[in-house]
Amino acid sequence: MQTFKTSKARENILSRIRKSLGQDKLPMPFPEAEKEAGTQLYAGDGTSLEETFADAFIQLGGKFIFCHNEQQALEAIGDLYDSRGWTELYCAEPRLLQLFQNNKINIVHPVDIHNDKANACITGCEFLAARTGSVLLSSKQNMGRTSTVFYPVHIIVAYTDQVVPDIQNAMDALKKKYGNDLPSMINLNTGPSRTADIEKTLVVGVHGPGEVFCLLVNA
């Protein structure tokens, strides 16, 4: 049987690791932050959650439109379609598709992932995190893995009762919504897709939509 010698330096390092692992962990600096129910790490400034989300979302490069009702949201999407000169607009949300059909608006069609030439795609979302301007999406949504990232423009239709203060609140709401049957994919989108991996130059739209709209409907 062949035996291997352990170097002294390696053994010294391993002994230090074992010693550190055996010691008591450092205490949490602010344990009350997680233990007290309802504790907010970030103080509010008196603005509504909707305003806070809109400000953060716009700062990230998103386009925000507030709609007083669903009819106004449909009209806003129609205006975008006309002003941008789009030819193909998809929708992954069955309820929204039905709204377009009920209003005899024939510019929107069901998602077809085999067609990569569509100009934009409309989806819903799970929740909106106001402080960070983030959108929580999941695989429980119809075509949830592809429709939000496959097309150059992403149009999100959300409702005011989906806006929560922060990311932790969004995750808590998601757990409450699905219980033990959580989505297999939970995606947190914060602004349009962007990367600076290529020569440290910021490029938008490489790994997903280069433009994101959020139509927030008053619920």
Backbone as CSV, one residue per row, in Angstrom:
resi,resn,N_x,N_y,N_z,CA_x,CA_y,CA_z,C_x,C_y,C_z
1,MET,0.846,-1.204,0.000,0.000,0.000,0.000,0.873,1.244,0.000
2,GLN,0.571,2.143,-0.891,1.371,3.354,-1.018,0.888,4.406,-0.030
3,THR,1.804,5.040,0.630,1.461,6.108,1.576,1.996,7.425,1.055
4,PHE,1.290,8.495,1.378,1.677,9.830,0.926,2.028,10.675,2.140
5,LYS,3.110,11.380,2.011,3.517,12.271,3.093,2.757,13.592,3.013
6,THR,2.369,14.053,4.158,1.695,15.347,4.232,2.719,16.401,4.593
7,SER,2.786,17.456,3.771,3.774,18.495,4.034,3.429,19.222,5.322
8,LYS,4.445,19.733,5.962,4.255,20.436,7.232,3.428,21.693,7.036
9,ALA,3.677,22.404,5.948,2.932,23.636,5.687,1.440,23.340,5.501
10,ARG,1.157,22.268,4.744,-0.246,21.906,4.509,-0.929,21.512,5.806
11,GLU,-0.214,20.742,6.646,-0.795,20.312,7.918,-1.041,21.499,8.841
12,ASN,-0.153,22.491,8.803,-0.339,23.699,9.619,-1.589,24.448,9.201
13,ILE,-1.795,24.550,7.896,-2.989,25.254,7.388,-4.255,24.521,7.795
14,LEU,-4.252,23.183,7.632,-5.430,22.398,7.978,-5.734,22.460,9.475
15,SER,-4.687,22.466,10.297,-4.907,22.526,11.748,-5.520,23.863,12.148
16,ARG,-5.103,24.933,11.468,-5.681,26.250,11.756,-7.154,26.302,11.361
17,ILE,-7.473,25.666,10.219,-8.866,25.636,9.772,-9.720,24.862,10.765
18,ARG,-9.189,23.697,11.230,-9.942,22.893,12.200,-10.161,23.674,13.493
19,LYS,-9.133,24.391,13.909,-9.236,25.178,15.133,-10.278,26.272,14.999
20,SER,-10.292,26.953,13.845,-11.253,28.033,13.614,-12.674,27.500,13.558
21,LEU,-12.845,26.336,12.922,-14.180,25.747,12.838,-14.701,25.322,14.199
22,GLY,-13.807,24.970,15.082,-14.215,24.537,16.416,-14.549,25.681,17.357
23,GLN,-14.137,26.880,17.002,-14.412,28.032,17.857,-15.841,28.517,17.657
24,ASP,-16.317,29.288,18.636,-17.656,29.857,18.542,-17.710,30.870,17.404
25,LYS,-18.847,30.887,16.711,-19.025,31.848,15.628,-19.148,33.263,16.181
26,LEU,-18.766,34.220,15.357,-18.925,35.610,15.755,-20.402,35.942,15.879
27,PRO,-20.766,36.738,16.864,-22.184,37.077,17.030,-22.683,37.955,15.891
28,MET,-23.954,37.803,15.563,-24.567,38.658,14.541,-24.589,40.094,15.060
29,PRO,-24.109,41.053,14.263,-24.019,42.431,14.757,-25.362,43.068,15.114
30,PHE,-26.417,42.774,14.340,-27.736,43.345,14.620,-28.792,42.236,14.567
31,PRO,-28.817,41.379,15.574,-29.752,40.240,15.532,-31.208,40.659,15.483
32,GLU,-31.520,41.837,16.029,-32.915,42.280,16.049,-33.453,42.560,14.654
33,ALA,-32.543,42.775,13.683,-32.977,43.100,12.322,-33.763,41.957,11.694
34,GLU,-33.404,40.709,12.042,-34.092,39.552,11.471,-35.111,38.941,12.421
35,LYS,-34.949,39.186,13.708,-35.818,38.525,14.680,-37.106,39.283,14.928
36,GLU,-37.081,40.595,14.808,-38.279,41.382,15.072,-39.151,41.424,13.832
37,ALA,-40.401,41.023,13.990,-41.317,41.006,12.849,-41.596,42.433,12.376
38,GLY,-41.573,42.607,11.072,-41.905,43.909,10.514,-40.789,44.919,10.554
39,THR,-39.585,44.526,10.977,-38.466,45.475,11.052,-38.031,45.872,9.644
40,GLN,-37.873,47.166,9.407,-37.406,47.665,8.122,-35.997,48.222,8.280
41,LEU,-35.077,47.711,7.459,-33.701,48.196,7.519,-33.574,49.594,6.930
42,TYR,-34.447,49.918,5.979,-34.359,51.205,5.306,-35.570,52.045,5.673
43,ALA,-35.295,53.229,6.194,-36.374,54.117,6.614,-37.070,54.709,5.396
44,GLY,-38.393,54.809,5.462,-39.145,55.404,4.367,-39.045,56.920,4.390
45,ASP,-39.308,57.528,3.244,-39.242,58.992,3.157,-40.617,59.620,3.016
46,GLY,-41.651,58.822,3.254,-43.000,59.361,3.211,-43.698,59.208,1.871
47,THR,-42.973,58.806,0.831,-43.607,58.614,-0.475,-44.299,57.259,-0.529
48,SER,-45.263,57.135,-1.423,-45.992,55.872,-1.546,-45.092,54.807,-2.166
49,LEU,-45.492,53.550,-1.997,-44.713,52.450,-2.579,-44.670,52.569,-4.097
50,GLU,-45.784,52.985,-4.690,-45.836,53.124,-6.142,-44.840,54.183,-6.630
51,GLU,-44.778,55.314,-5.927,-43.839,56.378,-6.312,-42.395,55.938,-6.115
52,THR,-42.144,55.232,-5.007,-40.792,54.748,-4.733,-40.338,53.777,-5.821
53,PHE,-41.230,52.858,-6.189,-40.882,51.918,-7.254,-40.618,52.640,-8.567
54,ALA,-41.507,53.565,-8.922,-41.370,54.287,-10.194,-40.034,55.022,-10.260
55,ASP,-39.661,55.709,-9.184,-38.401,56.466,-9.158,-37.205,55.532,-9.347
56,ALA,-37.196,54.418,-8.585,-36.071,53.475,-8.669,-36.022,52.810,-10.040
57,PHE,-37.172,52.447,-10.564,-37.256,51.766,-11.863,-36.746,52.668,-12.983
58,ILE,-37.129,53.943,-12.943,-36.691,54.893,-13.973,-35.188,55.139,-13.875
59,GLN,-34.665,55.249,-12.653,-33.223,55.458,-12.472,-32.409,54.308,-13.054
60,LEU,-32.989,53.121,-13.070,-32.305,51.941,-13.609,-32.395,51.858,-15.134
61,GLY,-33.120,52.769,-15.740,-33.252,52.756,-17.191,-34.567,52.202,-17.690
62,GLY,-35.490,51.879,-16.766,-36.796,51.375,-17.174,-37.720,52.507,-17.590
63,LYS,-38.761,52.163,-18.341,-39.779,53.127,-18.770,-41.055,52.824,-17.984
64,PHE,-41.538,53.807,-17.241,-42.670,53.582,-16.332,-43.899,54.341,-16.823
65,ILE,-45.044,53.649,-16.814,-46.318,54.269,-17.195,-47.358,53.892,-16.144
66,PHE,-47.973,54.896,-15.520,-49.045,54.614,-14.561,-50.376,54.660,-15.288
67,CYS,-51.195,53.634,-15.066,-52.498,53.535,-15.729,-53.600,53.483,-14.670
68,HIS,-54.618,54.289,-14.850,-55.705,54.326,-13.868,-56.577,53.078,-13.938
69,ASN,-56.584,52.415,-15.073,-57.370,51.192,-15.227,-56.789,50.354,-16.368
70,GLU,-57.339,49.165,-16.569,-56.821,48.263,-17.589,-57.045,48.810,-18.992
71,GLN,-58.147,49.532,-19.192,-58.411,50.100,-20.499,-57.303,51.071,-20.905
72,GLN,-56.863,51.867,-19.931,-55.780,52.806,-20.198,-54.484,52.062,-20.512
73,ALA,-54.266,50.915,-19.867,-53.076,50.109,-20.141,-53.103,49.572,-21.574
74,LEU,-54.270,49.111,-22.020,-54.399,48.623,-23.386,-54.115,49.735,-24.393
75,GLU,-54.616,50.919,-24.097,-54.387,52.060,-24.992,-52.903,52.435,-25.033
76,ALA,-52.239,52.372,-23.877,-50.807,52.704,-23.817,-49.992,51.720,-24.648
77,ILE,-50.355,50.436,-24.589,-49.652,49.428,-25.385,-49.901,49.655,-26.872
78,GLY,-51.145,50.028,-27.222,-51.454,50.336,-28.607,-50.659,51.532,-29.121
79,ASP,-50.509,52.542,-28.258,-49.717,53.718,-28.633,-48.255,53.350,-28.857
80,LEU,-47.724,52.485,-27.998,-46.343,52.032,-28.166,-46.173,51.289,-29.492
81,TYR,-47.121,50.433,-29.786,-47.075,49.643,-31.018,-47.023,50.569,-32.242
82,ASP,-47.866,51.599,-32.229,-47.931,52.517,-33.371,-46.698,53.413,-33.448
83,SER,-46.290,53.983,-32.307,-45.186,54.944,-32.314,-43.846,54.289,-32.615
84,ARG,-43.697,53.024,-32.228,-42.434,52.324,-32.472,-42.389,51.642,-33.841
85,GLY,-43.511,51.594,-34.500,-43.545,50.922,-35.802,-43.366,49.418,-35.690
86,TRP,-43.843,48.834,-34.594,-43.714,47.388,-34.407,-44.610,46.640,-35.389
87,THR,-44.204,45.437,-35.715,-45.009,44.590,-36.608,-45.503,43.324,-35.908
88,GLU,-44.797,42.892,-34.871,-45.214,41.695,-34.133,-45.070,41.927,-32.636
89,LEU,-46.170,41.789,-31.944,-46.204,41.985,-30.497,-46.849,40.761,-29.864
90,TYR,-46.125,40.126,-28.947,-46.609,38.910,-28.308,-47.044,39.177,-26.867
91,CYS,-47.875,38.280,-26.358,-48.315,38.367,-24.964,-48.322,36.970,-24.370
92,ALA,-47.711,36.838,-23.189,-47.624,35.528,-22.528,-48.668,35.366,-21.431
93,GLU,-49.452,36.395,-21.204,-50.419,36.367,-20.101,-51.813,36.105,-20.663
94,PRO,-52.394,34.922,-20.418,-53.709,34.588,-21.000,-54.799,35.612,-20.682
95,ARG,-54.802,36.113,-19.460,-55.850,37.079,-19.080,-55.727,38.364,-19.895
96,LEU,-54.494,38.836,-20.100,-54.287,40.050,-20.885,-54.645,39.818,-22.353
97,LEU,-54.318,38.637,-22.863,-54.700,38.296,-24.237,-56.217,38.369,-24.411
98,GLN,-56.919,37.860,-23.409,-58.379,37.882,-23.463,-58.902,39.316,-23.448
99,LEU,-58.248,40.185,-22.677,-58.647,41.603,-22.630,-58.488,42.250,-24.000
100,PHE,-57.378,41.965,-24.670,-57.167,42.518,-26.012,-58.250,42.019,-26.971
101,GLN,-58.561,40.737,-26.886,-59.563,40.170,-27.782,-60.948,40.754,-27.495
102,ASN,-61.276,40.916,-26.211,-62.575,41.480,-25.840,-62.734,42.906,-26.337
103,ASN,-61.606,43.625,-26.411,-61.634,45.015,-26.875,-61.346,45.130,-28.375
104,LYS,-61.339,43.961,-29.047,-61.123,43.912,-30.503,-59.826,44.617,-30.932
105,ILE,-58.766,44.377,-30.126,-57.432,44.890,-30.453,-56.621,43.719,-30.984
106,ASN,-56.370,43.719,-32.292,-55.787,42.534,-32.938,-54.290,42.656,-33.202
107,ILE,-53.614,43.541,-32.478,-52.171,43.708,-32.700,-51.341,42.749,-31.849
108,VAL,-51.977,42.081,-30.893,-51.265,41.227,-29.936,-51.593,39.764,-30.203
109,HIS,-50.554,38.907,-30.150,-50.726,37.486,-30.430,-50.064,36.644,-29.337
110,PRO,-50.466,35.390,-29.198,-49.831,34.512,-28.197,-48.343,34.319,-28.498
111,VAL,-47.569,34.051,-27.462,-46.121,33.886,-27.611,-45.801,32.688,-28.503
112,ASP,-44.847,32.908,-29.389,-44.324,31.835,-30.232,-42.801,31.886,-30.128
113,ILE,-42.218,31.010,-29.308,-40.770,31.075,-29.073,-39.959,30.648,-30.290
114,HIS,-40.640,30.108,-31.306,-39.933,29.736,-32.532,-39.722,30.943,-33.445
115,ASN,-40.364,32.047,-33.093,-40.211,33.268,-33.875,-39.391,34.266,-33.072
116,ASP,-38.149,34.471,-33.483,-37.281,35.394,-32.755,-37.278,36.789,-33.378
117,LYS,-38.231,37.039,-34.281,-38.288,38.342,-34.946,-39.308,39.285,-34.320
118,ALA,-40.044,38.818,-33.322,-41.047,39.678,-32.686,-40.374,40.870,-32.022
119,ASN,-41.064,42.001,-32.036,-40.489,43.235,-31.505,-40.518,43.306,-29.988
120,ALA,-41.574,42.755,-29.382,-41.736,42.900,-27.929,-42.657,41.817,-27.398
121,CYS,-42.616,41.637,-26.087,-43.489,40.652,-25.435,-44.061,41.241,-24.147
122,ILE,-45.342,41.015,-23.946,-46.036,41.484,-22.750,-46.155,40.323,-21.766
123,THR,-45.809,40.569,-20.507,-45.994,39.564,-19.458,-46.547,40.236,-18.208
124,GLY,-46.967,39.413,-17.284,-47.274,39.910,-15.953,-46.029,39.764,-15.091
125,CYS,-46.203,39.738,-13.793,-45.088,39.503,-12.867,-45.662,38.959,-11.570
126,GLU,-44.792,38.571,-10.673,-45.232,38.115,-9.357,-45.402,39.312,-8.416
127,PHE,-44.324,40.065,-8.243,-44.368,41.236,-7.354,-43.364,42.277,-7.818
128,LEU,-43.532,43.500,-7.325,-42.597,44.590,-7.576,-41.996,45.023,-6.245
129,ALA,-40.668,45.106,-6.174,-39.972,45.558,-4.959,-39.696,47.056,-5.100
130,ALA,-40.361,47.862,-4.287,-40.334,49.315,-4.471,-38.947,49.911,-4.268
131,ARG,-38.243,49.542,-3.207,-36.985,50.219,-2.866,-35.936,50.058,-3.954
132,THR,-35.862,48.892,-4.570,-34.827,48.626,-5.566,-35.326,48.750,-7.005
133,GLY,-36.627,48.962,-7.183,-37.162,49.020,-8.536,-37.077,47.691,-9.258
134,SER,-37.125,46.592,-8.508,-36.951,45.251,-9.081,-38.299,44.593,-9.369
135,VAL,-38.281,43.681,-10.333,-39.473,42.926,-10.718,-39.216,41.454,-10.433
136,LEU,-40.095,40.835,-9.656,-39.959,39.418,-9.329,-40.789,38.601,-10.310
137,LEU,-40.123,37.704,-11.012,-40.757,36.842,-12.005,-40.526,35.382,-11.624
138,SER,-41.325,34.489,-12.146,-41.117,33.081,-11.802,-41.572,32.170,-12.927
139,SER,-41.171,30.902,-12.827,-41.540,29.900,-13.822,-42.996,29.478,-13.700
140,LYS,-43.697,29.906,-12.644,-45.116,29.608,-12.501,-45.955,30.439,-13.468
141,GLN,-45.384,31.536,-13.958,-46.085,32.341,-14.953,-46.067,31.606,-16.295
142,ASN,-47.060,31.880,-17.115,-47.110,31.237,-18.428,-45.887,31.630,-19.260
143,MET,-45.159,30.637,-19.758,-43.922,30.861,-20.516,-42.926,31.683,-19.693
144,GLY,-42.916,31.449,-18.386,-42.136,32.291,-17.476,-40.635,32.210,-17.658
145,ARG,-40.136,31.118,-18.220,-38.687,30.970,-18.392,-38.171,31.675,-19.647
146,THR,-39.027,31.890,-20.621,-38.550,32.408,-21.910,-39.111,33.776,-22.279
147,SER,-40.384,34.004,-22.011,-41.030,35.205,-22.542,-40.451,36.501,-22.000
148,THR,-39.844,36.458,-20.822,-39.314,37.680,-20.211,-37.898,38.013,-20.668
149,VAL,-37.234,37.101,-21.355,-35.835,37.334,-21.737,-35.570,37.149,-23.230
150,PHE,-36.524,36.612,-23.964,-36.281,36.193,-25.339,-36.394,37.320,-26.352
151,TYR,-37.150,38.366,-26.024,-37.457,39.415,-26.995,-36.765,40.727,-26.625
152,PRO,-36.518,41.597,-27.604,-35.729,42.819,-27.349,-36.402,43.824,-26.429
153,VAL,-37.737,43.803,-26.386,-38.466,44.719,-25.501,-39.402,43.898,-24.617
154,HIS,-39.358,44.168,-23.334,-40.207,43.472,-22.354,-41.191,44.477,-21.774
155,ILE,-42.476,44.202,-21.908,-43.532,45.058,-21.353,-44.180,44.316,-20.193
156,ILE,-44.066,44.870,-19.005,-44.631,44.251,-17.802,-45.910,44.977,-17.424
157,VAL,-46.988,44.238,-17.275,-48.237,44.801,-16.780,-48.420,44.308,-15.345
158,ALA,-48.374,45.240,-14.405,-48.501,44.895,-12.985,-49.610,45.743,-12.364
159,TYR,-49.974,45.385,-11.143,-51.058,46.070,-10.447,-50.547,46.604,-9.112
160,THR,-51.190,47.670,-8.646,-50.690,48.341,-7.445,-50.676,47.426,-6.220
161,ASP,-51.545,46.410,-6.188,-51.536,45.505,-5.027,-50.396,44.489,-5.093
162,GLN,-49.584,44.556,-6.151,-48.402,43.694,-6.250,-47.129,44.406,-5.786
163,VAL,-47.227,45.676,-5.446,-46.050,46.441,-5.025,-45.815,46.232,-3.541
164,VAL,-44.613,45.810,-3.176,-44.231,45.590,-1.781,-42.982,46.423,-1.484
165,PRO,-42.671,46.663,-0.206,-41.559,47.572,0.121,-40.194,47.136,-0.403
166,ASP,-39.823,45.866,-0.210,-38.448,45.472,-0.527,-38.406,44.033,-1.042
167,ILE,-37.217,43.575,-1.382,-37.048,42.234,-1.951,-37.479,41.159,-0.959
168,GLN,-37.125,41.322,0.306,-37.516,40.334,1.318,-39.030,40.218,1.411
169,ASN,-39.737,41.360,1.326,-41.198,41.332,1.343,-41.754,40.607,0.121
170,ALA,-41.091,40.787,-1.015,-41.518,40.095,-2.234,-41.350,38.583,-2.092
171,MET,-40.229,38.162,-1.508,-39.993,36.732,-1.302,-40.984,36.152,-0.302
172,ASP,-41.261,36.904,0.757,-42.238,36.443,1.748,-43.626,36.295,1.117
173,ALA,-43.984,37.264,0.267,-45.289,37.210,-0.401,-45.359,36.030,-1.362
174,LEU,-44.230,35.729,-2.020,-44.182,34.591,-2.937,-44.363,33.279,-2.176
175,LYS,-43.719,33.162,-1.010,-43.857,31.959,-0.188,-45.299,31.800,0.299
176,LYS,-45.914,32.924,0.650,-47.307,32.886,1.105,-48.234,32.482,-0.036
177,LYS,-47.923,32.933,-1.241,-48.760,32.656,-2.415,-48.702,31.184,-2.815
178,TYR,-47.499,30.597,-2.799,-47.331,29.236,-3.307,-47.127,28.179,-2.220
179,GLY,-46.876,28.609,-0.988,-46.674,27.644,0.084,-45.471,26.752,-0.168
180,ASN,-45.673,25.446,-0.044,-44.576,24.498,-0.249,-44.319,24.200,-1.732
181,ASP,-45.169,24.717,-2.590,-45.033,24.469,-4.026,-44.403,25.685,-4.714
182,LEU,-43.217,26.072,-4.250,-42.544,27.247,-4.804,-42.127,27.005,-6.256
183,PRO,-42.063,28.061,-7.058,-41.599,27.909,-8.441,-40.178,27.366,-8.490
184,SER,-39.870,26.598,-9.520,-38.519,26.056,-9.663,-37.532,27.122,-10.124
185,MET,-38.037,28.223,-10.668,-37.189,29.348,-11.056,-37.812,30.647,-10.540
186,ILE,-37.038,31.394,-9.784,-37.451,32.715,-9.315,-36.413,33.707,-9.824
187,ASN,-36.855,34.681,-10.583,-35.943,35.608,-11.237,-36.223,37.028,-10.763
188,LEU,-35.163,37.731,-10.370,-35.292,39.117,-9.928,-34.664,40.014,-10.994
189,ASN,-35.494,40.718,-11.734,-35.020,41.605,-12.793,-34.955,43.040,-12.281
190,THR,-33.783,43.635,-12.420,-33.606,45.017,-11.966,-33.109,45.848,-13.143
191,GLY,-34.043,46.389,-13.911,-33.707,47.196,-15.073,-33.447,46.353,-16.309
192,PRO,-33.147,46.998,-17.435,-32.843,46.275,-18.677,-31.590,45.421,-18.526
193,SER,-31.456,44.402,-19.388,-30.264,43.563,-19.386,-29.040,44.400,-19.756
194,ARG,-27.959,44.259,-18.987,-26.746,45.017,-19.272,-25.529,44.279,-18.719
195,THR,-24.386,44.504,-19.354,-23.144,43.879,-18.907,-21.972,44.792,-19.236
196,ALA,-20.912,44.679,-18.433,-19.677,45.419,-18.705,-18.504,44.453,-18.853
197,ASP,-18.817,43.198,-19.175,-17.769,42.177,-19.311,-16.870,42.420,-20.517
198,ILE,-17.410,43.074,-21.539,-16.653,43.273,-22.768,-15.863,44.576,-22.673
199,GLU,-14.564,44.443,-22.397,-13.653,45.588,-22.314,-14.157,46.673,-21.367
200,LYS,-14.875,46.252,-20.308,-15.353,47.176,-19.276,-16.273,48.261,-19.829
201,THR,-16.890,47.980,-20.971,-17.812,48.929,-21.578,-19.238,48.450,-21.347
202,LEU,-20.076,49.328,-20.814,-21.454,48.947,-20.527,-22.234,48.759,-21.820
203,VAL,-22.777,47.556,-21.997,-23.570,47.232,-23.179,-24.947,46.777,-22.703
204,VAL,-25.984,47.308,-23.308,-27.361,46.998,-22.907,-27.983,46.018,-23.900
205,GLY,-28.745,45.053,-23.357,-29.493,44.138,-24.212,-28.736,42.924,-24.699
206,VAL,-27.659,42.546,-24.047,-26.868,41.393,-24.497,-27.504,40.079,-24.058
207,HIS,-27.879,39.985,-22.792,-28.385,38.728,-22.234,-29.901,38.724,-22.052
208,GLY,-30.582,39.714,-22.585,-32.023,39.809,-22.410,-32.533,41.103,-23.024
209,PRO,-33.728,41.539,-22.660,-34.306,42.746,-23.257,-33.432,43.984,-23.026
210,GLY,-33.286,44.763,-24.075,-32.539,46.011,-23.953,-33.407,47.155,-23.491
211,GLU,-34.724,46.916,-23.464,-35.667,47.956,-23.050,-36.792,47.294,-22.255
212,VAL,-37.120,47.883,-21.116,-38.161,47.320,-20.247,-39.171,48.405,-19.909
213,PHE,-40.445,48.110,-20.146,-41.539,48.996,-19.765,-42.298,48.356,-18.603
214,CYS,-42.774,49.186,-17.684,-43.665,48.695,-16.636,-44.925,49.549,-16.656
215,LEU,-46.051,48.924,-16.941,-47.348,49.581,-16.887,-48.002,49.177,-15.571
216,LEU,-48.075,50.128,-14.652,-48.638,49.847,-13.334,-50.107,50.281,-13.319
217,VAL,-50.995,49.301,-13.156,-52.427,49.540,-13.221,-52.980,49.700,-11.806
218,ASN,-53.767,50.718,-11.603,-54.398,50.947,-10.304,-55.406,49.840,-10.015
219,ALA,-55.128,49.053,-8.973,-55.991,47.900,-8.667,-57.202,48.327,-7.851
